[in-house]
Amino acid sequence: MTNAATFDRGFQVEEQGDGLLITGKGAGLSIGRMILMFCPLLFLAMPTAFYLVNGPLGFLPESAGYPLGVFINVAVLWGINRLKSARFAFRLLPSGLQRDGKLYPYQEIGEIFIDNPHMKGQTFASGGIVPGFVVAGSGPAGMTAALSMVTAADTTSRIIGLGARMGASINYRINMRHGKRIIRLATSLDENTALSLFGFLTQDA
């Protein structure tokens, strides 16, 4: 007996009213990445802990500096993981993309693109949604969007190169250009989710 493969976009798509609700979250820190970061951060956390024990927290015994350093280290890792797990949500409506209560008409969206804050000035994949949705049938399930690019070959080549550059990074963002402004749609994505969401917005929405 053959079981159907599970289809996972890396984000969720729900029908909501006359549109589609897109939700998801950043990749967060894997256990392996936390282990790699633990020791370097510990070298910073320990001096801080002993400074506190010998200063503002002088009522504690000096031996408390070690567990306090570990606690500070774990707290910092927890905070970084929370930042890298930021949730995102926006809606695709017949008239435009809605985010944080604001509607951006499709004809005003210059492009959808992937970038990385650690590689400033580089755009790894870029494409645009043709103004407006073409409604094929009733309800959001019948809506389709076409990709408007300078050249399909150019975008495809950049996507292929993206996989090699991204590696296991979790710092990639999906953005849209609205006039002179850049609107962040999703942040802290891994390679597969970034490519999946980019492809969905520019080809498969």
Buried (B, 14 or more C-beta within 10 A) or exposed (E): EEEEEEEEBBBEBEEEEBBBBBBBBBBBBEEEBBEEBBEEBBEEBBEBBBEBBEEEBEEBEEEBBEEBBBEBBBEBBEEBBEEBBBEBBBBBBEBBBBBEEEEBEBEBBBBBBBBBEEBEEEEBBBBBBBBEBEEEEEEBEEBEBEBBBEEEEEBEEBBEEBEEBBEEBBBBBBBBBBEEEEBEBBBBBBBBBBBBBBBBBBBEB
